[in-house]
Amino acid sequence: MNEAIKLAFENGDPASELAQKACELHKQWLLNYWNDYSKEAHMALTQMYVDDERFKAYYDKIKLGCAVFLRDAMRIYTGIK
C-alpha cells in the first residue's frame, strides 16, 4: 500500500488510476481492522492523517507531501470533499 501511495504521489495526479488504486488498497487494509466500512469514516481518517502531526509524519516519511496527496486522492475516491 505504501509503495502504491509513493508511486502515485510521484505521478502527481490524485485522480490517476494509480492514486485511486492506492485508495482501494488503503480501504482493503482498513477492512482488516474495521467491521463496517463507510466512505465518510474513511475520508475522516485520511483528513486526520493531515491534521494530526503524528500521522502526517508517518505518511510524509514515504515522501514529503504524501499525507495531503492521499487525502486529496481519497476525496476523489469517496466523492466526499
Residue, then its C-alpha position, 0 to 999 in steps of 0.5 A: m500500500n505504501e509503495a502504491i501511495k509513493l508511486a502515485f504521489e510521484n505521478g502527481d495526479p490524485a485522480s490517476e488510476l494509480a492514486q485511486k488504486a492506492c485508495e482501494l488498497h488503503k480501504q482493503w487494509l482498513l477492512n482488516y481492522w474495521n467491521d463496517y466500512s463507510k466512505e465518510a469514516h474513511m475520508a475522516l481518517t485520511q483528513m486526520y492523517v493531515d491534521d494530526e502531526r503524528f500521522k502526517a509524519y508517518y505518511d510524509k516519511i514515504k515522501l514529503g507531501c504524501a499525507v495531503f496527496l492521499r487525502d486529496a486522492m481519497r476525496i476523489y475516491t469517496g466523492i466526499k470533499 
